[in-house]
Amino acid sequence: MQNAEENKYLGKEQISKLLLKFSIPCILALLITSLYNIVDQIFIGHGTTEGLGAVGNAATSIVFPITLVAVALSGMFGDGTAAFLSICQGRKDTKNAHRAVGGSALITLIASIVLVALGFIFADQILALFGASADNIIYAKQYFFIILSFFPIYMLGYMLNSVIRADGSPAYAMVATVAGAVTNIILDPIFIFVLGWGIQGAAWATITGQIITLIISLVYLARTKTFRLSLDSFKPQSQVLGNIAKLGISTLITQLSIVVISMVCNKMLAVYGANSEYGANDPLAIIGICMKVFTIVLSIAMGIIIGAQPILGYNIGAGQFSRVRETFRKCLTATIVVGLIATVIFEVCPQPIIAIFGSNSQNPELYMQFATLTFRIFLSLITFTCIIKVISIFFQAVGEPLKAAVVSLSRDIVLFVPLVIILPRLMNNINGILWAAPAADIVGIIISSALAALYFRHLGRHDSNQSAQTIALQESHPGVIVTIARQHGSQGKKIGELVAKRLGIPYYYKELTALAAKESGLDREYIKKVNSNDGKESSHELYLTTSPAKYAIEAQDAVLKQIAKQGSCVIVGRAADYVLRNNKQLLRVFIYAPKSYRIKNVMNMYNDDERTAEKNIDRADKNRAEYYSLISGQKWGDPENYDLCIDASLGKEKVVEIIADLARIRS
């Protein structure tokens, strides 16, 4: 129970100490990534030759959101693999672990090649879609084609970085990223100015940094901790890749939302900029600078709450709601402080920040005028933006993925994108684009604050019943362990109980919840919620991938292994057949029945009408399948995963007799 003891630390140590321990590394990692995206723009902005200065920064601002498509796909498979790897580590599953990494690497490589092909074929259309004009498309192409050509290296490096962190080597992952960033910083001035390669030099410096990151990441694969790659690792497993995609889908959505925002914003700036005194290039260059400075502030805010995720996840599961409130309050306070400091700087003295990126615009006065206006308007409510992101990540951490998506997408997609299109038309000038951000922030903060207030109002309303019942492991003797998986309405629980009585061995079903709560320190009601079959179909699978649910699943797995050490018993549910798969005296049973038979049973048990009974059966079986897939990476109910699949409609007594006889043979 080492993991349980480590987790309990999250429920005892001072919140401030925990935040310092977990949040600072997250902040540093995010800041390094932000720096990677900024250095090109700084050196390009200070260039005086053709293709540099404002027009060069406009070109990189056009290309940057396109690269986020690569980040979105590699992030989905990287973060999804990292989450799946963590699950494999918990269940000591080395088989699926290496296949997850190998399969993800292969699919990432294939996706990158597809992106490269599409990029070269439709380059003009893609660049135009992201705001390229006749003035800057030549330079955008120069930068784009080099960056695009090395998408496979970039995407593989990005994906592997997530895997390395999940393998228990976050410091190594950071070294790989830092090495790439430092290489980029050193080579930028050499390639751009000394060798005279201009904007193409910035691209080559970036690519060289990415190559360094990938090389360091590949070297790590020879010394991994929890998996070993072989040729067999690269054979795609649809079930494994499907689970990885589900676990990483939130990363994909988050990154693609940024792509949509940037695309619409760039396009509108190109249109309205061309009709303004500022021209088409300067507004694009300035908004690119503004967004990248914004990511620095956002990296700090997001690093704080991302670091707090394990603290929040454990304490929400443990029913320690005062610690959840305290953690959120401290994260929110720190975020507000960061946001207010940034706001003061942007409002009072934005010029020094703008000067860092140079300009070399054809009209420096107008350039600085619009840049100052952009920082003061576009970033005026950056504190609100940070709070919205913090609340979104908070909901993800406490097992509310749908609320997290609502908070994030409402501000970015539902509000900001339409406002960027509508406001400049209403105001009939380019400034309307700048006002879209604070307008979206005002509505977004109202929505997110209301959801957060409602959540905390109901948090802890139902008191924990941790001490309501004391349950201990039952005495047993060496012998067969019968695990029973069952379709809803097949009377599998009752059959399991009768088998245990027939054999004279312990029976475990509801007792597992209490035992898992006792061993892990988690709240019994929370663990019960993880196993509930009455969750909403639309969110149950997402919920199972959240941190709190993972803590509960880990606790149950550990208890199942303890029960198995006690000796012969019958265990119903909890994917016990997979968790205990290495036990030599395991009898894995799956109980099924015709749907009409199960509907009749459910109607009798719960007084449901036929339609309700059928709906409940479908929902319960879907949730059980999702749980089993998450735990095992296999298909629930597949006959190959069981020693005996038996039709309950044969009759309860007959089924019990068959299972008991087979159990005696196994003993």
C-alpha positions as CSV (number, residue, x, y, z in Angstrom):
1,M,0.0,0.0,0.0
2,Q,2.9,2.4,-0.7
3,N,0.8,4.4,-3.1
4,A,-1.9,4.7,-0.5
5,E,0.5,6.1,2.0
6,E,1.9,8.5,-0.5
7,N,-1.6,9.6,-1.4
8,K,-2.5,10.1,2.3
9,Y,0.4,12.6,2.5
10,L,-1.8,14.8,0.2
11,G,-4.5,14.8,2.9
12,K,-2.2,15.7,5.8
13,E,0.6,18.1,4.8
14,Q,0.1,21.8,4.9
15,I,-1.6,23.1,1.7
16,S,1.0,25.8,1.2
17,K,3.9,23.4,1.4
18,L,2.2,21.0,-1.1
19,L,1.6,23.9,-3.5
20,L,5.2,24.9,-3.4
21,K,6.3,21.4,-4.0
22,F,3.9,20.6,-6.9
23,S,3.2,24.0,-8.6
24,I,6.7,25.5,-9.0
25,P,7.9,22.7,-11.3
26,C,4.7,23.0,-13.3
27,I,5.2,26.8,-13.6
28,L,8.8,26.4,-14.7
29,A,7.9,23.8,-17.3
30,L,5.2,25.9,-18.8
31,L,7.4,29.1,-18.8
32,I,10.2,27.2,-20.7
33,T,7.6,26.1,-23.3
34,S,6.4,29.7,-23.6
35,L,10.0,31.0,-24.0
36,Y,10.5,28.5,-26.8
37,N,7.7,30.2,-28.7
38,I,8.9,33.7,-28.0
39,V,12.6,33.9,-28.8
40,D,12.1,33.7,-32.6
41,Q,9.8,36.7,-32.5
42,I,12.2,38.8,-30.4
43,F,15.1,38.3,-32.8
44,I,13.0,38.6,-35.9
45,G,11.5,41.9,-34.6
46,H,15.0,43.5,-34.2
47,G,16.1,42.6,-37.7
48,T,16.5,45.4,-40.3
49,T,16.8,43.4,-43.5
50,E,14.1,42.3,-45.8
51,G,11.7,39.8,-44.3
52,L,12.4,40.9,-40.7
53,G,11.0,43.4,-38.4
54,A,7.2,43.8,-38.3
55,V,6.6,41.9,-41.5
56,G,8.6,39.0,-40.2
57,N,6.8,39.0,-36.9
58,A,3.5,39.1,-38.9
59,A,4.7,36.0,-40.8
60,T,5.5,34.1,-37.6
61,S,2.2,35.1,-36.1
62,I,0.4,33.6,-39.1
63,V,2.4,30.3,-38.9
64,F,2.3,29.9,-35.1
65,P,-1.3,28.8,-34.7
66,I,-0.8,26.3,-37.5
67,T,1.9,24.6,-35.5
68,L,-0.6,24.3,-32.7
69,V,-2.5,21.8,-34.8
70,A,0.7,19.6,-34.5
71,V,0.8,20.3,-30.8
72,A,-2.9,19.4,-30.5
73,L,-2.4,16.0,-32.1
74,S,0.9,15.1,-30.5
75,G,-0.4,16.4,-27.2
76,M,-3.5,14.2,-27.4
77,F,-1.4,11.1,-27.9
78,G,1.3,12.2,-25.5
79,D,-1.0,13.2,-22.7
80,G,-3.3,10.3,-23.4
81,T,-0.4,7.9,-23.3
82,A,1.0,9.5,-20.1
83,A,-2.4,9.0,-18.4
84,F,-2.7,5.4,-19.7
85,L,0.8,4.7,-18.6
86,S,0.0,5.8,-15.1
87,I,-3.0,3.4,-15.1
88,C,-0.7,0.6,-16.3
89,Q,1.8,1.4,-13.6
90,G,-1.0,1.1,-11.0
91,R,-2.1,-2.3,-12.2
92,K,1.5,-3.5,-12.9
93,D,0.5,-4.0,-16.6
94,T,3.8,-4.1,-18.5
95,K,2.1,-5.7,-21.6
96,N,-0.1,-2.7,-22.5
97,A,2.3,-0.1,-21.3
98,H,5.0,-0.6,-24.0
99,R,2.3,-1.1,-26.6
100,A,0.7,2.2,-25.6
101,V,4.0,4.1,-26.1
102,G,5.0,2.3,-29.3
103,G,1.5,2.6,-30.8
104,S,1.3,6.3,-29.9
105,A,4.7,7.0,-31.4
106,L,3.6,5.3,-34.6
107,I,0.3,7.1,-34.9
108,T,2.0,10.4,-34.0
109,L,4.5,9.8,-36.9
110,I,1.7,8.9,-39.3
111,A,-0.3,12.0,-38.3
112,S,2.8,14.2,-38.7
113,I,3.4,12.9,-42.2
114,V,-0.2,13.5,-43.2
115,L,0.0,17.1,-41.8
116,V,3.3,17.7,-43.8
117,A,1.6,16.4,-47.0
118,L,-1.5,18.6,-46.5
119,G,0.6,21.6,-45.6
120,F,2.6,21.5,-48.8
121,I,-0.4,20.8,-51.0
122,F,-2.6,23.5,-49.6
123,A,0.0,26.0,-48.3
124,D,-1.5,29.0,-50.0
125,Q,-5.0,28.3,-48.8
126,I,-3.9,27.5,-45.2
127,L,-1.8,30.6,-44.8
128,A,-4.5,32.8,-46.3
129,L,-7.0,31.2,-43.8
130,F,-4.7,32.3,-41.0
131,G,-4.4,35.9,-42.2
132,A,-1.6,35.9,-44.8
133,S,-1.7,38.8,-47.2
134,A,0.3,39.7,-50.4
135,D,2.7,41.7,-48.2
136,N,3.8,38.8,-46.0
137,I,2.9,35.5,-47.6
138,I,6.3,35.1,-49.1
139,Y,8.0,35.3,-45.7
140,A,5.2,33.2,-44.1
141,K,5.9,30.5,-46.7
142,Q,9.7,30.7,-46.1
143,Y,9.2,30.1,-42.3
144,F,6.2,27.7,-42.7
145,F,7.9,25.3,-45.2
146,I,10.9,24.7,-43.0
147,I,8.8,24.3,-39.8
148,L,6.3,22.1,-41.6
149,S,9.0,19.8,-43.0
150,F,10.2,18.9,-39.5
151,F,6.7,18.3,-38.0
152,P,7.6,14.6,-37.5
153,I,10.6,15.5,-35.3
154,Y,8.6,18.2,-33.4
155,M,5.6,16.0,-32.8
156,L,7.5,12.9,-31.7
157,G,9.6,15.0,-29.3
158,Y,6.5,16.6,-27.9
159,M,4.7,13.3,-27.5
160,L,7.7,11.5,-25.9
161,N,8.2,14.4,-23.4
162,S,4.8,13.6,-21.9
163,V,5.7,9.9,-21.7
164,I,9.0,10.5,-20.0
165,R,7.2,12.6,-17.3
166,A,4.7,9.8,-16.8
167,D,7.5,7.2,-16.5
168,G,8.7,9.0,-13.4
169,S,11.4,11.2,-14.9
170,P,10.0,14.8,-15.0
171,A,13.5,16.3,-14.4
172,Y,14.8,14.4,-17.5
173,A,11.8,15.7,-19.5
174,M,12.5,19.2,-18.5
175,V,16.2,18.8,-19.4
176,A,15.2,17.7,-22.9
177,T,12.9,20.8,-23.3
178,V,15.4,23.2,-21.8
179,A,18.2,21.9,-24.0
180,G,16.0,22.6,-27.1
181,A,15.0,26.0,-25.9
182,V,18.6,27.0,-25.1
183,T,19.8,25.8,-28.5
184,N,17.1,27.8,-30.2
185,I,18.1,31.0,-28.2
186,I,21.8,30.6,-29.1
187,L,21.3,29.8,-32.7
188,D,18.7,32.5,-33.5
189,P,21.1,35.5,-33.6
190,I,23.7,33.3,-35.4
191,F,21.4,32.1,-38.1
192,I,19.4,35.3,-38.5
193,F,22.1,37.9,-38.3
194,V,25.6,36.4,-38.6
195,L,24.8,34.0,-41.4
196,G,22.2,36.4,-42.8
197,W,19.5,33.7,-43.2
198,G,16.8,36.1,-42.0
199,I,13.4,34.6,-41.2
200,Q,14.5,31.2,-42.5
201,G,17.3,31.3,-40.0
202,A,14.8,31.6,-37.2
203,A,13.0,28.6,-38.5
204,W,16.2,26.6,-38.7
205,A,17.2,27.6,-35.1
206,T,13.8,26.4,-33.9
207,I,14.1,23.1,-35.8
208,T,17.6,22.5,-34.5
209,G,16.3,22.9,-30.9
210,Q,13.5,20.5,-31.6
211,I,16.0,17.9,-33.0
212,I,18.1,18.2,-29.8
213,T,14.9,17.7,-27.7
214,L,14.0,14.6,-29.7
215,I,17.5,13.1,-29.5
216,I,17.6,13.5,-25.8
217,S,14.1,12.0,-25.5
218,L,15.1,9.0,-27.7
219,V,18.2,8.4,-25.6
220,Y,15.9,8.0,-22.6
221,L,14.0,5.1,-24.2
222,A,17.0,2.9,-23.5
223,R,16.7,3.5,-19.8
224,T,12.9,3.6,-19.1
225,K,11.6,2.6,-15.7
226,T,8.2,1.1,-16.3
227,F,8.3,-0.2,-19.9
228,R,10.6,-1.6,-22.5
229,L,10.1,-1.0,-26.2
230,S,10.5,-3.8,-28.8
231,L,9.4,-4.3,-32.4
232,D,6.1,-5.7,-31.0
233,S,5.5,-2.4,-29.3
234,F,4.8,-0.7,-32.6
235,K,1.9,-3.0,-33.7
236,P,-1.2,-0.8,-33.2
237,Q,-3.7,-2.1,-30.7
238,S,-7.1,-0.5,-31.4
239,Q,-8.4,-1.0,-27.9
240,V,-5.3,0.6,-26.4
241,L,-5.1,3.5,-28.9
242,G,-8.8,4.1,-28.4
243,N,-8.3,4.5,-24.6
244,I,-5.4,6.8,-25.2
245,A,-7.4,9.0,-27.5
246,K,-10.2,9.3,-24.9
247,L,-7.7,10.1,-22.2
248,G,-6.0,12.8,-24.3
249,I,-9.1,14.3,-25.9
250,S,-9.2,17.3,-23.5
251,T,-5.7,18.3,-24.7
252,L,-6.8,18.1,-28.3
253,I,-9.9,20.3,-27.7
254,T,-8.0,22.8,-25.7
255,Q,-5.3,23.3,-28.3
256,L,-7.7,23.3,-31.3
257,S,-9.7,26.0,-29.5
258,I,-6.6,28.2,-29.5
259,V,-6.1,27.4,-33.2
260,V,-9.7,28.6,-34.0
261,I,-9.2,31.7,-31.9
262,S,-6.0,32.6,-33.6
263,M,-7.3,31.9,-37.1
264,V,-10.4,34.1,-36.7
265,C,-8.4,36.8,-34.9
266,N,-5.6,36.9,-37.5
267,K,-8.1,36.9,-40.4
268,M,-10.1,39.8,-39.0
269,L,-6.9,41.7,-38.2
270,A,-5.7,41.2,-41.8
271,V,-9.0,42.5,-43.2
272,Y,-9.5,45.5,-40.9
273,G,-5.8,46.2,-40.6
274,A,-5.5,46.6,-44.4
275,N,-8.3,49.2,-44.3
276,S,-6.8,51.1,-41.4
277,E,-3.9,53.5,-41.0
278,Y,-1.8,50.7,-39.4
279,G,-1.7,48.5,-42.5
280,A,-2.0,44.7,-42.7
281,N,1.3,43.6,-41.2
282,D,1.7,45.7,-38.0
283,P,-1.5,44.5,-36.3
284,L,-0.7,40.9,-37.1
285,A,2.8,41.3,-35.7
286,I,1.5,43.1,-32.6
287,I,-1.2,40.6,-31.8
288,G,1.3,37.8,-32.1
289,I,3.6,39.6,-29.6
290,C,0.6,40.3,-27.3
291,M,-0.6,36.7,-27.3
292,K,2.9,35.3,-26.5
293,V,3.4,37.8,-23.6
294,F,-0.1,36.7,-22.5
295,T,1.0,33.0,-22.5
296,I,3.8,33.9,-20.0
297,V,1.2,35.2,-17.5
298,L,-1.1,32.4,-18.2
299,S,1.7,29.8,-17.8
300,I,2.2,31.0,-14.2
301,A,-1.5,30.9,-13.4
302,M,-2.0,27.5,-15.0
303,G,1.1,26.1,-13.4
304,I,-0.3,27.0,-10.0
305,I,-3.6,25.1,-10.5
306,I,-2.0,22.2,-12.5
307,G,0.4,21.6,-9.6
308,A,-2.6,21.6,-7.3
309,Q,-4.4,18.9,-9.2
310,P,-3.1,15.9,-7.2
311,I,-3.9,17.8,-3.9
312,L,-7.5,18.5,-5.1
313,G,-8.0,15.1,-6.6
314,Y,-7.1,13.2,-3.4
315,N,-8.9,15.5,-1.0
316,I,-12.1,15.5,-2.9
317,G,-12.0,11.7,-2.9
318,A,-11.2,11.6,0.8
319,G,-14.1,13.9,1.6
320,Q,-11.8,16.5,3.1
321,F,-13.8,19.4,1.7
322,S,-12.2,22.0,3.9
323,R,-8.8,21.2,2.3
324,V,-10.4,21.4,-1.2
325,R,-11.7,24.9,-0.4
326,E,-8.4,26.0,1.1
327,T,-6.4,24.7,-1.9
328,F,-8.8,26.5,-4.3
329,R,-8.7,29.7,-2.3
330,K,-4.9,29.8,-2.2
331,C,-4.6,29.0,-5.9
332,L,-7.2,31.7,-6.7
333,T,-5.5,34.3,-4.5
334,A,-2.1,33.6,-6.1
335,T,-3.7,33.8,-9.6
336,I,-5.3,37.2,-8.8
337,V,-2.0,38.6,-7.5
338,V,-0.2,37.5,-10.7
339,G,-3.0,38.8,-12.9
340,L,-3.1,42.2,-11.1
341,I,0.6,42.7,-11.3
342,A,0.5,41.9,-15.0
343,T,-2.4,44.2,-15.5
344,V,-0.6,47.1,-13.9
345,I,2.5,46.6,-16.1
346,F,0.4,46.3,-19.3
347,E,-1.6,49.4,-18.5
348,V,1.1,51.7,-17.0
349,C,4.2,50.9,-19.1
350,P,3.6,48.5,-22.0
351,Q,6.2,50.2,-24.2
352,P,9.3,48.5,-22.6
353,I,7.7,45.1,-23.1
354,I,6.9,46.0,-26.7
355,A,10.4,47.3,-27.3
356,I,11.9,43.8,-26.4
357,F,10.4,42.5,-29.6
358,G,11.6,45.4,-31.8
359,S,9.5,46.6,-34.7
360,N,11.3,48.1,-37.6
361,S,7.9,49.1,-39.0
362,Q,7.6,51.5,-41.8
363,N,5.8,53.8,-39.4
364,P,7.3,53.3,-35.9
365,E,4.9,55.8,-34.3
366,L,1.8,54.2,-35.5
367,Y,3.2,50.8,-34.7
368,M,3.9,51.8,-31.0
369,Q,0.5,53.5,-30.9
370,F,-1.4,50.4,-31.9
371,A,0.8,48.1,-29.8
372,T,0.2,50.2,-26.7
373,L,-3.6,50.2,-27.5
374,T,-3.5,46.4,-27.9
375,F,-1.8,45.7,-24.6
376,R,-4.1,48.2,-22.7
377,I,-7.4,46.9,-24.2
378,F,-6.8,43.3,-25.3
379,L,-5.1,42.4,-22.0
380,S,-7.0,44.8,-19.7
381,L,-8.9,41.9,-18.0
382,I,-6.1,39.3,-18.1
383,T,-6.8,38.6,-14.4
384,F,-10.3,37.5,-15.4
385,T,-8.8,35.3,-18.1
386,C,-6.5,33.6,-15.7
387,I,-9.3,33.0,-13.2
388,I,-11.4,31.4,-15.9
389,K,-8.6,29.0,-16.8
390,V,-8.0,28.2,-13.1
391,I,-11.6,27.4,-12.5
392,S,-11.7,25.2,-15.7
393,I,-8.7,23.2,-14.5
394,F,-10.1,23.0,-11.0
395,F,-13.2,21.3,-12.3
396,Q,-11.1,18.8,-14.2
397,A,-9.1,18.1,-11.0
398,V,-12.2,17.4,-8.9
399,G,-13.9,15.1,-11.4
400,E,-16.2,17.5,-13.2
401,P,-14.9,17.3,-16.8
402,L,-18.1,18.7,-18.4
403,K,-18.1,21.8,-16.2
404,A,-14.4,22.2,-17.1
405,A,-15.2,22.1,-20.8
406,V,-18.2,24.5,-20.4
407,V,-16.0,27.1,-18.6
408,S,-13.1,26.8,-21.0
409,L,-15.1,26.7,-24.3
410,S,-17.7,29.3,-23.3
411,R,-15.0,32.0,-23.0
412,D,-12.8,31.0,-25.9
413,I,-15.2,29.7,-28.6
414,V,-18.7,30.6,-27.7
415,L,-17.9,34.2,-26.7
416,F,-14.6,35.4,-28.0
417,V,-14.8,34.1,-31.6
418,P,-18.2,35.6,-32.4
419,L,-17.2,38.9,-30.7
420,V,-14.1,39.2,-32.8
421,I,-16.3,39.0,-35.9
422,I,-19.2,41.2,-34.6
423,L,-17.5,44.0,-32.7
424,P,-15.3,45.4,-35.4
425,R,-18.3,45.5,-37.7
426,L,-20.4,47.3,-35.1
427,M,-17.6,49.8,-34.3
428,N,-16.5,49.9,-37.9
429,N,-12.8,49.9,-37.1
430,I,-10.0,47.5,-36.0
431,N,-10.3,48.4,-32.3
432,G,-13.4,46.3,-32.1
433,I,-11.2,43.2,-32.4
434,L,-9.3,44.4,-29.3
435,W,-12.4,44.8,-27.3
436,A,-13.5,41.3,-28.0
437,A,-11.2,39.9,-25.3
438,P,-12.3,41.9,-22.3
439,A,-16.0,41.5,-23.4
440,A,-15.5,37.7,-23.5
441,D,-13.7,37.9,-20.2
442,I,-16.6,39.7,-18.5
443,V,-19.2,37.2,-19.6
444,G,-16.8,34.3,-19.1
445,I,-16.0,35.3,-15.5
446,I,-19.7,35.5,-14.7
447,I,-20.3,32.0,-16.0
448,S,-17.3,30.4,-14.4
449,S,-17.8,32.1,-11.0
450,A,-21.5,31.1,-11.0
451,L,-20.5,27.4,-11.7
452,A,-17.8,27.5,-9.0
453,A,-20.1,29.1,-6.4
454,L,-22.8,26.6,-7.1
455,Y,-20.2,23.7,-6.9
456,F,-18.9,24.9,-3.5
457,R,-22.4,25.5,-2.2
458,H,-23.2,21.8,-2.7
459,L,-19.8,20.5,-1.8
460,G,-19.9,18.4,1.4
461,R,-23.6,18.8,1.8
462,H,-23.9,15.1,2.4
463,D,-21.7,14.2,5.3
464,S,-19.3,11.3,4.9
465,N,-20.2,8.0,6.6
466,Q,-16.7,6.8,7.0
467,S,-17.2,5.6,10.6
468,A,-20.7,4.2,10.0
469,Q,-19.5,0.6,9.6
470,T,-16.2,-1.2,10.4
471,I,-15.3,-3.9,7.9
472,A,-12.3,-6.2,8.1
473,L,-10.8,-8.8,5.8
474,Q,-12.4,-12.1,6.4
475,E,-10.5,-15.2,7.4
476,S,-10.1,-17.8,4.7
477,H,-7.8,-20.6,3.5
478,P,-5.8,-21.3,0.4
479,G,-7.9,-22.2,-2.6
480,V,-9.8,-20.9,-5.6
481,I,-10.7,-17.2,-6.0
482,V,-13.9,-16.8,-8.0
483,T,-14.4,-13.5,-9.8
484,I,-17.8,-12.7,-11.2
485,A,-18.5,-10.1,-13.8
486,R,-22.1,-9.8,-14.9
487,Q,-24.6,-8.0,-17.1
488,H,-27.1,-5.8,-15.2
489,G,-30.2,-7.8,-14.3
490,S,-28.5,-11.2,-14.6
491,Q,-28.7,-11.6,-10.8
492,G,-24.9,-12.0,-10.7
493,K,-24.6,-10.5,-7.2
494,K,-27.0,-13.1,-5.8
495,I,-25.4,-15.9,-7.7
496,G,-22.0,-14.9,-6.3
497,E,-23.4,-14.8,-2.8
498,L,-24.9,-18.3,-3.2
499,V,-21.7,-19.7,-4.7
500,A,-19.7,-18.4,-1.6
501,K,-22.2,-20.0,0.8
502,R,-22.1,-23.3,-1.2
503,L,-18.3,-23.3,-1.0
504,G,-18.1,-21.9,2.6
505,I,-15.8,-19.1,1.6
506,P,-15.9,-15.3,2.1
507,Y,-18.0,-13.1,-0.3
508,Y,-17.1,-9.6,-1.3
509,Y,-19.2,-7.0,-3.0
510,K,-20.2,-3.9,-1.1
511,E,-17.5,-4.7,1.5
512,L,-14.9,-3.7,-1.1
513,T,-16.0,0.0,-0.9
514,A,-15.5,0.1,2.9
515,L,-12.2,-1.7,2.7
516,A,-10.9,0.5,0.0
517,A,-11.9,3.6,2.0
518,K,-10.2,2.3,5.1
519,E,-6.9,1.5,3.4
520,S,-6.7,4.6,1.2
521,G,-8.2,7.3,3.5
522,L,-10.7,8.1,0.7
523,D,-14.4,8.8,1.5
524,R,-16.6,5.7,1.2
525,E,-19.3,7.5,-0.6
526,Y,-16.8,8.8,-3.1
527,I,-15.5,5.3,-3.9
528,K,-19.2,4.1,-4.1
529,K,-19.7,6.9,-6.7
530,V,-16.9,5.5,-8.9
531,N,-18.7,2.2,-9.0
532,S,-22.1,3.6,-9.5
533,N,-24.1,2.6,-12.5
534,D,-26.5,5.5,-12.4
535,G,-24.1,8.1,-13.8
536,K,-25.0,10.1,-16.9
537,E,-23.9,8.3,-20.0
538,S,-22.5,11.5,-21.5
539,S,-20.0,12.0,-18.7
540,H,-19.3,8.7,-17.0
541,E,-16.3,7.8,-19.2
542,L,-14.8,11.2,-18.9
543,Y,-15.3,11.1,-15.1
544,L,-13.4,7.8,-14.8
545,T,-10.3,9.4,-16.3
546,T,-10.1,12.2,-13.7
547,S,-7.6,12.2,-10.8
548,P,-10.1,11.6,-8.0
549,A,-11.6,8.5,-9.8
550,K,-8.1,7.2,-10.4
551,Y,-7.3,7.4,-6.6
552,A,-10.5,5.4,-5.9
553,I,-9.7,2.8,-8.6
554,E,-6.1,2.4,-7.2
555,A,-7.5,1.9,-3.7
556,Q,-9.9,-0.8,-4.9
557,D,-7.2,-2.6,-6.9
558,A,-4.9,-2.7,-3.8
559,V,-7.7,-4.1,-1.6
560,L,-8.5,-6.8,-4.2
561,K,-4.9,-7.9,-4.0
562,Q,-5.0,-8.0,-0.2
563,I,-8.2,-10.0,-0.3
564,A,-6.6,-12.5,-2.7
565,K,-3.7,-13.0,-0.2
566,Q,-6.2,-14.0,2.4
567,G,-7.2,-17.0,0.3
568,S,-10.3,-18.5,-1.3
569,C,-13.3,-16.2,-1.8
570,V,-15.9,-14.9,-4.3
571,I,-15.5,-11.3,-5.6
572,V,-18.2,-9.6,-7.6
573,G,-17.3,-6.7,-10.0
574,R,-14.5,-4.2,-9.8
575,A,-12.7,-5.8,-12.8
576,A,-11.3,-8.3,-10.3
577,D,-10.7,-10.9,-13.0
578,Y,-8.2,-8.6,-14.6
579,V,-6.6,-7.1,-11.4
580,L,-6.0,-10.6,-10.0
581,R,-5.1,-12.2,-13.4
582,N,-1.7,-13.4,-12.2
583,N,-3.2,-15.5,-9.4
584,K,-2.8,-19.2,-10.4
585,Q,-6.1,-20.3,-8.7
586,L,-8.3,-17.7,-10.3
587,L,-11.7,-18.7,-11.8
588,R,-13.0,-15.9,-14.0
589,V,-16.8,-16.1,-14.6
590,F,-19.0,-13.8,-16.7
591,I,-22.7,-14.1,-16.2
592,Y,-25.0,-13.0,-19.0
593,A,-28.7,-13.5,-20.0
594,P,-31.2,-12.6,-22.7
595,K,-32.2,-9.0,-22.5
596,S,-35.9,-9.9,-22.0
597,Y,-34.9,-12.0,-19.0
598,R,-32.9,-9.2,-17.5
599,I,-35.6,-6.6,-18.1
600,K,-38.0,-8.7,-16.2
601,N,-35.6,-9.1,-13.3
602,V,-34.9,-5.3,-13.1
603,M,-38.6,-4.6,-13.2
604,N,-39.2,-6.9,-10.3
605,M,-36.2,-5.6,-8.2
606,Y,-36.8,-1.9,-8.7
607,N,-40.4,-1.6,-9.6
608,D,-39.4,-0.1,-13.0
609,D,-41.6,0.0,-16.0
610,E,-40.3,-1.9,-19.1
611,R,-38.8,1.1,-20.8
612,T,-37.1,2.4,-17.7
613,A,-35.7,-1.0,-16.9
614,E,-34.2,-1.4,-20.4
615,K,-32.7,2.1,-20.2
616,N,-31.1,1.3,-16.8
617,I,-29.7,-2.0,-18.2
618,D,-28.1,-0.2,-21.2
619,R,-26.6,2.5,-19.0
620,A,-25.3,0.1,-16.3
621,D,-23.7,-2.2,-18.9
622,K,-22.2,0.7,-20.7
623,N,-20.6,2.1,-17.5
624,R,-19.3,-1.4,-16.6
625,A,-17.8,-1.8,-20.0
626,E,-16.1,1.7,-19.7
627,Y,-14.7,0.9,-16.3
628,Y,-13.4,-2.5,-17.4
629,S,-11.8,-1.0,-20.5
630,L,-10.1,1.7,-18.5
631,I,-8.7,-0.8,-16.0
632,S,-7.7,-3.5,-18.4
633,G,-7.5,-2.1,-21.9
634,Q,-9.7,-5.1,-22.9
635,K,-13.3,-5.6,-23.9
636,W,-15.8,-6.3,-21.2
637,G,-17.8,-9.5,-21.8
638,D,-15.3,-10.9,-24.4
639,P,-15.3,-14.7,-23.8
640,E,-11.5,-14.8,-24.3
641,N,-11.1,-12.9,-21.0
642,Y,-13.0,-15.5,-18.9
643,D,-12.8,-19.1,-17.9
644,L,-16.6,-19.5,-17.9
645,C,-19.4,-17.6,-19.6
646,I,-22.8,-18.8,-18.4
647,D,-26.4,-17.9,-19.2
648,A,-28.3,-16.9,-16.0
649,S,-31.6,-17.9,-17.6
650,L,-30.6,-21.5,-17.1
651,G,-31.8,-21.0,-13.5
652,K,-30.2,-19.6,-10.4
653,E,-29.6,-22.9,-8.7
654,K,-28.3,-24.5,-11.8
655,V,-25.8,-21.7,-12.5
656,V,-24.6,-21.8,-8.8
657,E,-24.1,-25.5,-9.0
658,I,-22.0,-25.3,-12.2
659,I,-19.8,-22.5,-10.9
660,A,-19.3,-24.2,-7.5
661,D,-18.4,-27.6,-9.2
662,L,-15.9,-25.9,-11.4
663,A,-14.4,-24.0,-8.4
664,R,-13.9,-27.3,-6.5
665,I,-12.1,-28.7,-9.5
666,R,-9.8,-25.6,-9.6
667,S,-9.1,-26.0,-5.9
